[in-house]
Amino acid sequence: MGNEKATKRPESLEKELIHALRFSGLDKENLNELVRIVVGLNDEGLDQMRVFPKGQPPIVDGLQVQALVDAEALATVLNQILTNTPRLRGVSVFPYGIPNPEIFQINVDLGETVQTAGANTAGIAA
């Protein structure tokens, strides 16, 4: 029974994320791929996640994942994120706790990591 529960959780998480983000502006194929990456992050130790579309409508091309991580697990989780996450745009960490941080918020940005030639030329001032 324990294995059955463990295999159902990611599937239900995947379905919940796809359902919640279906009107985010991401095309279906891109959304499915990004949601699979988010489920993988959940398996690597990110619990209590919040997931948001990233971009300005109508051009939404990624997701931002926010999660809280204990200080003891921070190094392990960051190592997993930085070495095993495809389509990683960026990671930021914010400490909570004064004077010694006890918990950290990790923000993971997912999406396209390579700019197209059109985007590069559009950003150059004439």
N, C-alpha and C positions, 0 to 999 in steps of 0.2 A: 504493500500500500504506500509506503514512503516513496518509492520510486515513481509510482503513478502520480502522486501529488507533485513531485519535483518536475515531472515532464509536463504536467498540465499548466503550471504556473507561467512559464515563458510563453506558451501558446496563448493563454488568456491575456497576459501582458501585451503580447503582440497585437491581438485582436482589439484590446482596449485602446492602445495607442493609435492604431489605424482608424478606429471609429472616432476617436477624439480629434484626430488631425485631418480627417477626410476633407474638410473645407478650408484647410490652411493655405491652399494655393500651390502646394507641391504636386507635381504630376505623380500618377499612381505608381509607376515603376520606381521613381526616385524615393517616394515615401516608403514603399515596401523595403527597399534596401536600407534606408536610414533607420527604420524601425527595427530591422534585424540587428543593426549595429547597437542600438540602444538596449535591446534585450541582452546582447552580449555583454554590454557594460554592467547591466544588472547582475549577470552571472559572475562577473569579475569582482563584485563587492560594492557596487553602488546601489544602496537601498534608499527608500523614501525619496524617490526621484520626482522632479517636476520637469516636464518637457514642453518646450515652446517652439513654434516656427520662427525661423530667423530670416530676416530680410524685410523689405518694404513691399507690400502688395502693390502691384500684381506680381512682383519678382521676389518670390520666396524660394530660396534655394538651399536651405539647410535647417538644422534643428539645434537648439541649445538645451543641454541637459544640466540640471542643477541637482546636487545631492549633498547630504551631510555625511561626514566621515569622522570617526574617532581619531584622535591623535596617534594612537597605536597602529592603526591600519592605514594611515595616510601614505606612507612610503610605498607599501605594497600595492595599494590601489593606484597610485600615480604611476608606478612602474608598469603595471598592467595596461593602463590607459595609453601611456606614451609608446609602448612597444608593440601593442597588439590591436590598436584601433585603426581600421581603415578610414579614409576620408576625414581625418582629423584636421581641423582648422586651427584650433587653439585650446589651451587649458589655462584656467586661472584658479587660484586658491585664495580664499579669504578666511583668516583665523577668527574664531569667536572665543572669548575668554580673556579676562584681565586679571593679573598680569601674565599668566601662563595660559596659552590657548589649550582648550580641552577638546574642541570640536572644530572642524574646518568645513567650509562650503566649497565644493569643487564645481566649477562651471566648465563644461565640455562643449565646444562648438564643433558641429559636424556639417559637412557639405562638400561642395566642390573645392578642391585645393589648388587647381591649376587654372589660371586665367586664360581666356581665349585671346587670340590676336586682336579681335575687334575691341575687346575690353581694354587691352593695353593701349591701343591707339586712341580710344575715346578719352582716356584719362590724361593725355598729353595736351597741354595748352598750345595753341598755335601762335 
